[in-house]
Amino acid sequence: MTERENLFRPIHKGIRAMIYELGRRVQVTDFTDTTESNAIARQLQHGLNSAVSNCILCLLHAHSRHEEVEIFAPLRRLDSDVVEAIMVEHAEVVRRILGVTKTCDELLAQSGLGRRIEIGDRLNLETNDLFAFYLQHMNNEEATLVPILWEHFSDDDLRAMRRQFHSSLPPARLEEWMRWTLPALNSHELLQWFQSLRLDGPPELFETMVRLAGETVDPSRWEDVKGRLGS
């Protein structure tokens, strides 16, 4: 594993953790239980266009938009073909997200148990298709875009891009991302991430992330990282 700054790895690990957990929840949902299944449907699709939401699909949609603005723009002049290929994948992600949200609407409007089971089965298939595509998409981004970033930008440049990403997010949205991302990192990655964040500033963001790590990361692992970090 290289010590270079990697803009994709931390957030992608958080998204993978999010996908694994939501996939597990969807497949164990009892769609004859209206309360239980309506709750998972609302979590999937509530407030797709809202600025801050704990809706998983909203976060996936927002992540794609932030990549396009903060990362793809400087890359487009270096390798437009690669960026355009990734943008095609982003469009497909959005299409699949909207398909899942429509199925959630169908479920929420349906009261018949047999029909709810049928829609629930379809929702399982559609979310699995979306998540499988998204996982492959993130692999493609890391395989194709990270080498271009490393070739053309210094670690200071990459940290500046990350600062811009952090500053562009409402604090509540950033915290939502980090609650998934921090516990998804291994000890070495956590150490690297906090060391870079300490260099980036501002200090209050570093302290906020320390607090979130204390709330979300396995306690024994976090104590080890804190000791090595000197925090």
Order of alpha helices (4+ residues) and beta strands (2+ residues): alpha-alpha-alpha-alpha-alpha-alpha-alpha-alpha-alpha-alpha-alpha
